[in-house]
Amino acid sequence: MVSSQKRAIQNYRSRLGERGLARFEVLAKDTDRDLIRSLARRLSEDTPEASELRAAVSKSIGGDPPKLGGILAALRRSPLVDAELDLSRPREEGRKVDL
């Protein structure tokens, strides 16, 4: 890219940053393109409607954050906890190969 083009992009992105906006890429189905663009356009506005939309979307997809230690808790609930299993294996050297 020519330096003037790079400078123009840098200036544009810095102006976006001053407004509190950021540019990022989203992967989605092609059929959802218009929906995602209109949602992003609405969320970028500083209006009460945007705040309501943000709250509704967050409530719809957010839920509770995952709790830490879920795998460890599941392993502790396992019926094999007190089974006294012998999981050791004999150490074998393997086979000899002529190179």
C-alpha positions as CSV (number, residue, x, y, z in Angstrom):
1,M,0.0,0.0,0.0
2,V,1.2,3.5,-0.7
3,S,2.2,5.5,2.4
4,S,-0.6,8.0,1.8
5,Q,-3.2,5.2,1.9
6,K,-1.6,3.9,5.1
7,R,-1.7,7.3,6.6
8,A,-5.4,7.8,5.6
9,I,-6.3,4.4,7.2
10,Q,-4.4,5.3,10.4
11,N,-6.1,8.7,10.6
12,Y,-9.5,7.1,10.1
13,R,-8.9,4.5,12.8
14,S,-7.6,7.1,15.2
15,R,-10.8,9.2,14.7
16,L,-12.9,6.1,15.3
17,G,-10.9,5.5,18.5
18,E,-11.6,9.1,19.7
19,R,-15.3,8.4,19.3
20,G,-14.9,5.2,21.4
21,L,-15.3,2.9,18.4
22,A,-13.1,0.0,17.2
23,R,-13.0,-1.9,13.9
24,F,-13.0,-5.7,14.0
25,E,-13.8,-8.7,11.9
26,V,-16.7,-11.0,12.5
27,L,-17.3,-14.5,11.0
28,A,-20.9,-15.4,10.3
29,K,-23.2,-16.9,7.7
30,D,-23.6,-14.8,4.6
31,T,-27.3,-14.7,5.1
32,D,-26.8,-12.8,8.4
33,R,-24.6,-10.1,6.8
34,D,-27.4,-7.4,6.8
35,L,-28.6,-8.3,10.3
36,I,-25.1,-8.1,11.8
37,R,-24.3,-4.8,10.0
38,S,-27.6,-3.2,11.2
39,L,-27.0,-4.5,14.7
40,A,-23.5,-3.1,14.7
41,R,-24.7,0.3,13.3
42,R,-27.4,0.5,16.1
43,L,-24.9,-0.5,18.8
44,S,-22.4,2.2,17.7
45,E,-24.9,5.0,18.3
46,D,-25.0,6.7,21.7
47,T,-28.7,6.5,22.2
48,P,-31.1,5.1,24.8
49,E,-32.4,2.6,22.1
50,A,-28.8,1.3,21.6
51,S,-28.4,0.8,25.4
52,E,-31.7,-1.1,25.5
53,L,-30.6,-3.2,22.5
54,R,-27.2,-3.9,24.1
55,A,-28.9,-5.0,27.4
56,A,-31.4,-7.2,25.5
57,V,-28.6,-8.9,23.5
58,S,-26.4,-9.3,26.5
59,K,-29.2,-10.9,28.5
60,S,-30.2,-13.2,25.6
61,I,-26.7,-14.6,24.9
62,G,-24.7,-13.7,27.9
63,G,-26.0,-15.8,30.8
64,D,-23.8,-16.5,33.8
65,P,-20.1,-16.7,33.2
66,P,-18.7,-20.2,33.5
67,K,-17.5,-21.2,36.9
68,L,-13.9,-22.1,37.3
69,G,-12.9,-25.7,38.3
70,G,-15.8,-27.4,36.6
71,I,-13.7,-30.3,35.3
72,L,-12.1,-30.8,38.7
73,A,-15.5,-30.9,40.4
74,A,-16.8,-33.4,37.8
75,L,-13.8,-35.7,38.4
76,R,-14.4,-35.5,42.2
77,R,-18.0,-36.5,41.7
78,S,-16.9,-39.6,39.6
79,P,-17.8,-43.0,41.0
80,L,-14.2,-44.1,40.5
81,V,-12.9,-41.7,43.2
82,D,-12.5,-44.4,45.9
83,A,-11.9,-47.3,43.6
84,E,-8.1,-47.7,44.3
85,L,-7.3,-48.3,40.7
86,D,-3.7,-49.3,39.8
87,L,-2.9,-47.2,36.7
88,S,0.8,-48.0,36.6
89,R,2.2,-49.6,33.4
90,P,5.3,-51.6,33.0
91,R,8.2,-49.7,31.3
92,E,9.2,-51.4,28.1
93,E,12.2,-50.5,26.0
94,G,10.5,-51.2,22.7
95,R,11.7,-53.2,19.8
96,K,15.1,-53.1,18.1
97,V,15.2,-51.7,14.6
98,D,18.1,-52.0,12.1
99,L,18.7,-48.8,10.3
